[in-house]
Amino acid sequence: MNQLLFDSWNEVVCMFGFGIIFLLFGFGIIFLWAVKICFCFLRSFLCSLLLIWLRRTGMNRERRNL
């Protein structure tokens, strides 16, 4: 009886452990994708701000030269 109880408990612990590992792995992949998407949006936003700033400073220089 004790051996049967121990075997079933061992299976429960193994299944629980594998479930936690798979959950962490899945959340890790989702987290990495979210970070990658955020970096892409942030990079494009910063590039557009830089282009706007360069255009404004360039226009100011052209106005000064005229």
PDB file of N, CA, C and O in Angstrom, chain B, residues numbered from 101:
ATOM      1  N   MET B 101       0.838  -1.206   0.000  1.00  0.00           N
ATOM      2  CA  MET B 101       0.000   0.000   0.000  1.00  0.00           C
ATOM      3  C   MET B 101       0.875   1.260   0.000  1.00  0.00           C
ATOM      4  O   MET B 101       0.636   2.209  -0.747  1.00  0.00           O
ATOM      5  N   ASN B 102       1.907   1.234   0.875  1.00  0.00           N
ATOM      6  CA  ASN B 102       2.798   2.392   0.924  1.00  0.00           C
ATOM      7  C   ASN B 102       3.529   2.597  -0.396  1.00  0.00           C
ATOM      8  O   ASN B 102       3.724   3.730  -0.837  1.00  0.00           O
ATOM      9  N   GLN B 103       3.938   1.477  -1.033  1.00  0.00           N
ATOM     10  CA  GLN B 103       4.659   1.574  -2.308  1.00  0.00           C
ATOM     11  C   GLN B 103       3.756   2.179  -3.386  1.00  0.00           C
ATOM     12  O   GLN B 103       4.207   3.002  -4.183  1.00  0.00           O
ATOM     13  N   LEU B 104       2.487   1.777  -3.413  1.00  0.00           N
ATOM     14  CA  LEU B 104       1.538   2.308  -4.386  1.00  0.00           C
ATOM     15  C   LEU B 104       1.322   3.807  -4.156  1.00  0.00           C
ATOM     16  O   LEU B 104       1.269   4.585  -5.109  1.00  0.00           O
ATOM     17  N   LEU B 105       1.199   4.201  -2.904  1.00  0.00           N
ATOM     18  CA  LEU B 105       1.033   5.613  -2.574  1.00  0.00           C
ATOM     19  C   LEU B 105       2.264   6.410  -2.973  1.00  0.00           C
ATOM     20  O   LEU B 105       2.153   7.516  -3.501  1.00  0.00           O
ATOM     21  N   PHE B 106       3.448   5.839  -2.717  1.00  0.00           N
ATOM     22  CA  PHE B 106       4.692   6.525  -3.053  1.00  0.00           C
ATOM     23  C   PHE B 106       4.837   6.693  -4.567  1.00  0.00           C
ATOM     24  O   PHE B 106       5.270   7.745  -5.037  1.00  0.00           O
ATOM     25  N   ASP B 107       4.471   5.644  -5.340  1.00  0.00           N
ATOM     26  CA  ASP B 107       4.566   5.726  -6.799  1.00  0.00           C
ATOM     27  C   ASP B 107       3.637   6.797  -7.353  1.00  0.00           C
ATOM     28  O   ASP B 107       4.037   7.583  -8.212  1.00  0.00           O
ATOM     29  N   SER B 108       2.408   6.831  -6.869  1.00  0.00           N
ATOM     30  CA  SER B 108       1.467   7.829  -7.374  1.00  0.00           C
ATOM     31  C   SER B 108       1.931   9.236  -6.976  1.00  0.00           C
ATOM     32  O   SER B 108       1.808  10.174  -7.764  1.00  0.00           O
ATOM     33  N   TRP B 109       2.458   9.385  -5.764  1.00  0.00           N
ATOM     34  CA  TRP B 109       2.958  10.696  -5.320  1.00  0.00           C
ATOM     35  C   TRP B 109       4.152  11.130  -6.173  1.00  0.00           C
ATOM     36  O   TRP B 109       4.292  12.305  -6.509  1.00  0.00           O
ATOM     37  N   ASN B 110       5.009  10.167  -6.516  1.00  0.00           N
ATOM     38  CA  ASN B 110       6.172  10.456  -7.354  1.00  0.00           C
ATOM     39  C   ASN B 110       5.732  10.925  -8.739  1.00  0.00           C
ATOM     40  O   ASN B 110       6.315  11.857  -9.294  1.00  0.00           O
ATOM     41  N   GLU B 111       4.706  10.285  -9.299  1.00  0.00           N
ATOM     42  CA  GLU B 111       4.182  10.701 -10.603  1.00  0.00           C
ATOM     43  C   GLU B 111       3.598  12.103 -10.538  1.00  0.00           C
ATOM     44  O   GLU B 111       3.796  12.904 -11.451  1.00  0.00           O
ATOM     45  N   VAL B 112       2.881  12.403  -9.464  1.00  0.00           N
ATOM     46  CA  VAL B 112       2.287  13.738  -9.311  1.00  0.00           C
ATOM     47  C   VAL B 112       3.386  14.797  -9.247  1.00  0.00           C
ATOM     48  O   VAL B 112       3.284  15.852  -9.874  1.00  0.00           O
ATOM     49  N   VAL B 113       4.434  14.502  -8.485  1.00  0.00           N
ATOM     50  CA  VAL B 113       5.537  15.460  -8.360  1.00  0.00           C
ATOM     51  C   VAL B 113       6.222  15.657  -9.706  1.00  0.00           C
ATOM     52  O   VAL B 113       6.558  16.784 -10.070  1.00  0.00           O
ATOM     53  N   CYS B 114       6.435  14.561 -10.456  1.00  0.00           N
ATOM     54  CA  CYS B 114       7.075  14.664 -11.771  1.00  0.00           C
ATOM     55  C   CYS B 114       6.208  15.480 -12.736  1.00  0.00           C
ATOM     56  O   CYS B 114       6.715  16.342 -13.454  1.00  0.00           O
ATOM     57  N   MET B 115       4.903  15.203 -12.749  1.00  0.00           N
ATOM     58  CA  MET B 115       4.015  15.934 -13.654  1.00  0.00           C
ATOM     59  C   MET B 115       3.979  17.419 -13.273  1.00  0.00           C
ATOM     60  O   MET B 115       3.991  18.288 -14.145  1.00  0.00           O
ATOM     61  N   PHE B 116       3.937  17.700 -11.977  1.00  0.00           N
ATOM     62  CA  PHE B 116       3.916  19.080 -11.515  1.00  0.00           C
ATOM     63  C   PHE B 116       5.213  19.798 -11.908  1.00  0.00           C
ATOM     64  O   PHE B 116       5.189  20.946 -12.352  1.00  0.00           O
ATOM     65  N   GLY B 117       6.343  19.103 -11.738  1.00  0.00           N
ATOM     66  CA  GLY B 117       7.640  19.682 -12.106  1.00  0.00           C
ATOM     67  C   GLY B 117       7.725  19.965 -13.596  1.00  0.00           C
ATOM     68  O   GLY B 117       8.174  21.038 -13.999  1.00  0.00           O
ATOM     69  N   PHE B 118       7.297  19.012 -14.419  1.00  0.00           N
ATOM     70  CA  PHE B 118       7.333  19.224 -15.860  1.00  0.00           C
ATOM     71  C   PHE B 118       6.373  20.342 -16.276  1.00  0.00           C
ATOM     72  O   PHE B 118       6.676  21.119 -17.181  1.00  0.00           O
ATOM     73  N   GLY B 119       5.228  20.418 -15.619  1.00  0.00           N
ATOM     74  CA  GLY B 119       4.281  21.496 -15.920  1.00  0.00           C
ATOM     75  C   GLY B 119       4.877  22.864 -15.623  1.00  0.00           C
ATOM     76  O   GLY B 119       4.724  23.799 -16.409  1.00  0.00           O
ATOM     77  N   ILE B 120       5.557  22.978 -14.486  1.00  0.00           N
ATOM     78  CA  ILE B 120       6.187  24.256 -14.140  1.00  0.00           C
ATOM     79  C   ILE B 120       7.286  24.588 -15.143  1.00  0.00           C
ATOM     80  O   ILE B 120       7.415  25.739 -15.560  1.00  0.00           O
ATOM     81  N   ILE B 121       8.081  23.589 -15.535  1.00  0.00           N
ATOM     82  CA  ILE B 121       9.155  23.834 -16.505  1.00  0.00           C
ATOM     83  C   ILE B 121       8.579  24.301 -17.834  1.00  0.00           C
ATOM     84  O   ILE B 121       9.078  25.261 -18.421  1.00  0.00           O
ATOM     85  N   PHE B 122       7.526  23.629 -18.317  1.00  0.00           N
ATOM     86  CA  PHE B 122       6.935  24.035 -19.591  1.00  0.00           C
ATOM     87  C   PHE B 122       6.291  25.409 -19.503  1.00  0.00           C
ATOM     88  O   PHE B 122       6.371  26.187 -20.453  1.00  0.00           O
ATOM     89  N   LEU B 123       5.647  25.724 -18.370  1.00  0.00           N
ATOM     90  CA  LEU B 123       5.057  27.051 -18.199  1.00  0.00           C
ATOM     91  C   LEU B 123       6.138  28.136 -18.215  1.00  0.00           C
ATOM     92  O   LEU B 123       5.989  29.162 -18.878  1.00  0.00           O
ATOM     93  N   LEU B 124       7.229  27.896 -17.477  1.00  0.00           N
ATOM     94  CA  LEU B 124       8.310  28.882 -17.458  1.00  0.00           C
ATOM     95  C   LEU B 124       8.914  29.049 -18.841  1.00  0.00           C
ATOM     96  O   LEU B 124       9.235  30.166 -19.248  1.00  0.00           O
ATOM     97  N   PHE B 125       9.071  27.949 -19.570  1.00  0.00           N
ATOM     98  CA  PHE B 125       9.628  28.007 -20.920  1.00  0.00           C
ATOM     99  C   PHE B 125       8.714  28.809 -21.841  1.00  0.00           C
ATOM    100  O   PHE B 125       9.182  29.647 -22.612  1.00  0.00           O
ATOM    101  N   GLY B 126       7.400  28.548 -21.759  1.00  0.00           N
ATOM    102  CA  GLY B 126       6.437  29.276 -22.587  1.00  0.00           C
ATOM    103  C   GLY B 126       6.406  30.751 -22.250  1.00  0.00           C
ATOM    104  O   GLY B 126       6.395  31.592 -23.149  1.00  0.00           O
ATOM    105  N   PHE B 127       6.392  31.082 -20.949  1.00  0.00           N
ATOM    106  CA  PHE B 127       6.389  32.486 -20.563  1.00  0.00           C
ATOM    107  C   PHE B 127       7.699  33.165 -20.944  1.00  0.00           C
ATOM    108  O   PHE B 127       7.714  34.353 -21.268  1.00  0.00           O
ATOM    109  N   GLY B 128       8.794  32.419 -20.906  1.00  0.00           N
ATOM    110  CA  GLY B 128      10.078  32.976 -21.322  1.00  0.00           C
ATOM    111  C   GLY B 128      10.067  33.353 -22.788  1.00  0.00           C
ATOM    112  O   GLY B 128      10.553  34.422 -23.159  1.00  0.00           O
ATOM    113  N   ILE B 129       9.515  32.484 -23.631  1.00  0.00           N
ATOM    114  CA  ILE B 129       9.437  32.779 -25.067  1.00  0.00           C
ATOM    115  C   ILE B 129       8.536  33.988 -25.307  1.00  0.00           C
ATOM    116  O   ILE B 129       8.881  34.875 -26.088  1.00  0.00           O
ATOM    117  N   ILE B 130       7.373  34.026 -24.631  1.00  0.00           N
ATOM    118  CA  ILE B 130       6.455  35.162 -24.791  1.00  0.00           C
ATOM    119  C   ILE B 130       7.128  36.456 -24.322  1.00  0.00           C
ATOM    120  O   ILE B 130       6.986  37.501 -24.957  1.00  0.00           O
ATOM    121  N   PHE B 131       7.862  36.379 -23.206  1.00  0.00           N
ATOM    122  CA  PHE B 131       8.541  37.561 -22.683  1.00  0.00           C
ATOM    123  C   PHE B 131       9.608  38.045 -23.657  1.00  0.00           C
ATOM    124  O   PHE B 131       9.743  39.248 -23.879  1.00  0.00           O
ATOM    125  N   LEU B 132      10.372  37.113 -24.243  1.00  0.00           N
ATOM    126  CA  LEU B 132      11.407  37.505 -25.206  1.00  0.00           C
ATOM    127  C   LEU B 132      10.794  38.167 -26.439  1.00  0.00           C
ATOM    128  O   LEU B 132      11.324  39.156 -26.946  1.00  0.00           O
ATOM    129  N   TRP B 133       9.674  37.617 -26.920  1.00  0.00           N
ATOM    130  CA  TRP B 133       9.007  38.232 -28.077  1.00  0.00           C
ATOM    131  C   TRP B 133       8.515  39.627 -27.726  1.00  0.00           C
ATOM    132  O   TRP B 133       8.633  40.549 -28.534  1.00  0.00           O
ATOM    133  N   ALA B 134       7.956  39.792 -26.509  1.00  0.00           N
ATOM    134  CA  ALA B 134       7.464  41.110 -26.098  1.00  0.00           C
ATOM    135  C   ALA B 134       8.613  42.110 -26.020  1.00  0.00           C
ATOM    136  O   ALA B 134       8.471  43.254 -26.452  1.00  0.00           O
ATOM    137  N   VAL B 135       9.744  41.687 -25.474  1.00  0.00           N
ATOM    138  CA  VAL B 135      10.902  42.582 -25.383  1.00  0.00           C
ATOM    139  C   VAL B 135      11.393  42.952 -26.777  1.00  0.00           C
ATOM    140  O   VAL B 135      11.738  44.104 -27.038  1.00  0.00           O
ATOM    141  N   LYS B 136      11.423  41.965 -27.669  1.00  0.00           N
ATOM    142  CA  LYS B 136      11.878  42.226 -29.044  1.00  0.00           C
ATOM    143  C   LYS B 136      10.947  43.227 -29.746  1.00  0.00           C
ATOM    144  O   LYS B 136      11.418  44.148 -30.414  1.00  0.00           O
ATOM    145  N   ILE B 137       9.639  43.047 -29.594  1.00  0.00           N
ATOM    146  CA  ILE B 137       8.682  43.961 -30.220  1.00  0.00           C
ATOM    147  C   ILE B 137       8.817  45.361 -29.626  1.00  0.00           C
ATOM    148  O   ILE B 137       8.777  46.351 -30.356  1.00  0.00           O
ATOM    149  N   CYS B 138       8.979  45.449 -28.298  1.00  0.00           N
ATOM    150  CA  CYS B 138       9.136  46.758 -27.663  1.00  0.00           C
ATOM    151  C   CYS B 138      10.398  47.451 -28.159  1.00  0.00           C
ATOM    152  O   CYS B 138      10.384  48.655 -28.412  1.00  0.00           O
ATOM    153  N   PHE B 139      11.497  46.697 -28.300  1.00  0.00           N
ATOM    154  CA  PHE B 139      12.728  47.305 -28.797  1.00  0.00           C
ATOM    155  C   PHE B 139      12.555  47.784 -30.231  1.00  0.00           C
ATOM    156  O   PHE B 139      13.074  48.839 -30.597  1.00  0.00           O
ATOM    157  N   CYS B 140      11.830  47.019 -31.049  1.00  0.00           N
ATOM    158  CA  CYS B 140      11.603  47.450 -32.431  1.00  0.00           C
ATOM    159  C   CYS B 140      10.795  48.744 -32.468  1.00  0.00           C
ATOM    160  O   CYS B 140      11.141  49.667 -33.205  1.00  0.00           O
ATOM    161  N   PHE B 141       9.711  48.821 -31.675  1.00  0.00           N
ATOM    162  CA  PHE B 141       8.908  50.037 -31.643  1.00  0.00           C
ATOM    163  C   PHE B 141       9.715  51.212 -31.102  1.00  0.00           C
ATOM    164  O   PHE B 141       9.640  52.325 -31.624  1.00  0.00           O
ATOM    165  N   LEU B 142      10.487  50.953 -30.050  1.00  0.00           N
ATOM    166  CA  LEU B 142      11.281  52.018 -29.455  1.00  0.00           C
ATOM    167  C   LEU B 142      12.336  52.519 -30.430  1.00  0.00           C
ATOM    168  O   LEU B 142      12.569  53.723 -30.530  1.00  0.00           O
ATOM    169  N   ARG B 143      12.974  51.601 -31.149  1.00  0.00           N
ATOM    170  CA  ARG B 143      13.996  51.992 -32.112  1.00  0.00           C
ATOM    171  C   ARG B 143      13.392  52.823 -33.242  1.00  0.00           C
ATOM    172  O   ARG B 143      13.962  53.840 -33.639  1.00  0.00           O
ATOM    173  N   SER B 144      12.244  52.397 -33.760  1.00  0.00           N
ATOM    174  CA  SER B 144      11.617  53.162 -34.847  1.00  0.00           C
ATOM    175  C   SER B 144      11.165  54.535 -34.343  1.00  0.00           C
ATOM    176  O   SER B 144      11.279  55.529 -35.060  1.00  0.00           O
ATOM    177  N   PHE B 145      10.657  54.590 -33.117  1.00  0.00           N
ATOM    178  CA  PHE B 145      10.225  55.869 -32.543  1.00  0.00           C
ATOM    179  C   PHE B 145      11.413  56.813 -32.381  1.00  0.00           C
ATOM    180  O   PHE B 145      11.328  57.991 -32.727  1.00  0.00           O
ATOM    181  N   LEU B 146      12.532  56.285 -31.847  1.00  0.00           N
ATOM    182  CA  LEU B 146      13.710  57.122 -31.665  1.00  0.00           C
ATOM    183  C   LEU B 146      14.301  57.555 -33.005  1.00  0.00           C
ATOM    184  O   LEU B 146      14.775  58.683 -33.136  1.00  0.00           O
ATOM    185  N   CYS B 147      14.276  56.671 -33.994  1.00  0.00           N
ATOM    186  CA  CYS B 147      14.777  57.040 -35.323  1.00  0.00           C
ATOM    187  C   CYS B 147      13.923  58.136 -35.938  1.00  0.00           C
ATOM    188  O   CYS B 147      14.456  59.066 -36.544  1.00  0.00           O
ATOM    189  N   SER B 148      12.596  58.044 -35.793  1.00  0.00           N
ATOM    190  CA  SER B 148      11.732  59.087 -36.350  1.00  0.00           C
ATOM    191  C   SER B 148      11.955  60.419 -35.621  1.00  0.00           C
ATOM    192  O   SER B 148      11.954  61.477 -36.251  1.00  0.00           O
ATOM    193  N   LEU B 149      12.146  60.370 -34.295  1.00  0.00           N
ATOM    194  CA  LEU B 149      12.443  61.608 -33.563  1.00  0.00           C
ATOM    195  C   LEU B 149      13.767  62.210 -34.021  1.00  0.00           C
ATOM    196  O   LEU B 149      13.880  63.426 -34.177  1.00  0.00           O
ATOM    197  N   LEU B 150      14.757  61.368 -34.236  1.00  0.00           N
ATOM    198  CA  LEU B 150      16.060  61.849 -34.692  1.00  0.00           C
ATOM    199  C   LEU B 150      15.959  62.484 -36.073  1.00  0.00           C
ATOM    200  O   LEU B 150      16.559  63.528 -36.326  1.00  0.00           O
ATOM    201  N   LEU B 151      15.192  61.849 -36.973  1.00  0.00           N
ATOM    202  CA  LEU B 151      15.009  62.414 -38.313  1.00  0.00           C
ATOM    203  C   LEU B 151      14.301  63.762 -38.250  1.00  0.00           C
ATOM    204  O   LEU B 151      14.684  64.700 -38.950  1.00  0.00           O
ATOM    205  N   ILE B 152      13.261  63.863 -37.409  1.00  0.00           N
ATOM    206  CA  ILE B 152      12.540  65.137 -37.269  1.00  0.00           C
ATOM    207  C   ILE B 152      13.483  66.214 -36.738  1.00  0.00           C
ATOM    208  O   ILE B 152      13.486  67.343 -37.228  1.00  0.00           O
ATOM    209  N   TRP B 153      14.280  65.858 -35.736  1.00  0.00           N
ATOM    210  CA  TRP B 153      15.220  66.820 -35.149  1.00  0.00           C
ATOM    211  C   TRP B 153      16.259  67.250 -36.172  1.00  0.00           C
ATOM    212  O   TRP B 153      16.586  68.433 -36.264  1.00  0.00           O
ATOM    213  N   LEU B 154      16.785  66.293 -36.950  1.00  0.00           N
ATOM    214  CA  LEU B 154      17.780  66.635 -37.973  1.00  0.00           C
ATOM    215  C   LEU B 154      17.179  67.521 -39.052  1.00  0.00           C
ATOM    216  O   LEU B 154      17.836  68.449 -39.523  1.00  0.00           O
ATOM    217  N   ARG B 155      15.938  67.251 -39.451  1.00  0.00           N
ATOM    218  CA  ARG B 155      15.289  68.088 -40.467  1.00  0.00           C
ATOM    219  C   ARG B 155      15.093  69.505 -39.954  1.00  0.00           C
ATOM    220  O   ARG B 155      15.314  70.468 -40.689  1.00  0.00           O
ATOM    221  N   ARG B 156      14.676  69.640 -38.690  1.00  0.00           N
ATOM    222  CA  ARG B 156      14.448  70.977 -38.140  1.00  0.00           C
ATOM    223  C   ARG B 156      15.756  71.740 -38.032  1.00  0.00           C
ATOM    224  O   ARG B 156      15.813  72.918 -38.385  1.00  0.00           O
ATOM    225  N   THR B 157      16.798  71.097 -37.554  1.00  0.00           N
ATOM    226  CA  THR B 157      18.081  71.793 -37.430  1.00  0.00           C
ATOM    227  C   THR B 157      18.640  72.112 -38.812  1.00  0.00           C
ATOM    228  O   THR B 157      19.254  73.161 -39.008  1.00  0.00           O
ATOM    229  N   GLY B 158      18.427  71.204 -39.779  1.00  0.00           N
ATOM    230  CA  GLY B 158      18.879  71.472 -41.143  1.00  0.00           C
ATOM    231  C   GLY B 158      18.144  72.643 -41.756  1.00  0.00           C
ATOM    232  O   GLY B 158      18.758  73.467 -42.434  1.00  0.00           O
ATOM    233  N   MET B 159      16.830  72.739 -41.531  1.00  0.00           N
ATOM    234  CA  MET B 159      16.051  73.854 -42.060  1.00  0.00           C
ATOM    235  C   MET B 159      16.490  75.160 -41.415  1.00  0.00           C
ATOM    236  O   MET B 159      16.564  76.192 -42.082  1.00  0.00           O
ATOM    237  N   ASN B 160      16.781  75.118 -40.114  1.00  0.00           N
ATOM    238  CA  ASN B 160      17.239  76.333 -39.439  1.00  0.00           C
ATOM    239  C   ASN B 160      18.566  76.798 -40.022  1.00  0.00           C
ATOM    240  O   ASN B 160      18.769  77.999 -40.196  1.00  0.00           O
ATOM    241  N   ARG B 161      19.462  75.885 -40.324  1.00  0.00           N
ATOM    242  CA  ARG B 161      20.739  76.246 -40.921  1.00  0.00           C
ATOM    243  C   ARG B 161      20.530  76.858 -42.305  1.00  0.00           C
ATOM    244  O   ARG B 161      21.178  77.844 -42.655  1.00  0.00           O
ATOM    245  N   GLU B 162      19.619  76.269 -43.095  1.00  0.00           N
ATOM    246  CA  GLU B 162      19.360  76.807 -44.430  1.00  0.00           C
ATOM    247  C   GLU B 162      18.766  78.212 -44.335  1.00  0.00           C
ATOM    248  O   GLU B 162      19.106  79.069 -45.152  1.00  0.00           O
ATOM    249  N   ARG B 163      17.907  78.468 -43.384  1.00  0.00           N
ATOM    250  CA  ARG B 163      17.308  79.798 -43.220  1.00  0.00           C
ATOM    251  C   ARG B 163      18.368  80.813 -42.814  1.00  0.00           C
ATOM    252  O   ARG B 163      18.341  81.963 -43.250  1.00  0.00           O
ATOM    253  N   ARG B 164      19.303  80.374 -41.972  1.00  0.00           N
ATOM    254  CA  ARG B 164      20.373  81.278 -41.549  1.00  0.00           C
ATOM    255  C   ARG B 164      21.279  81.620 -42.733  1.00  0.00           C
ATOM    256  O   ARG B 164      21.742  82.755 -42.850  1.00  0.00           O
ATOM    257  N   ASN B 165      21.531  80.654 -43.602  1.00  0.00           N
ATOM    258  CA  ASN B 165      22.399  80.888 -44.753  1.00  0.00           C
ATOM    259  C   ASN B 165      21.750  81.845 -45.747  1.00  0.00           C
ATOM    260  O   ASN B 165      22.446  82.581 -46.447  1.00  0.00           O
ATOM    261  N   LEU B 166      20.408  81.838 -45.813  1.00  0.00           N
ATOM    262  CA  LEU B 166      19.719  82.765 -46.733  1.00  0.00           C
ATOM    263  C   LEU B 166      19.748  84.132 -46.128  1.00  0.00           C
ATOM    264  O   LEU B 166      19.230  85.079 -46.719  1.00  0.00           O
TER     265      LEU B 166
END
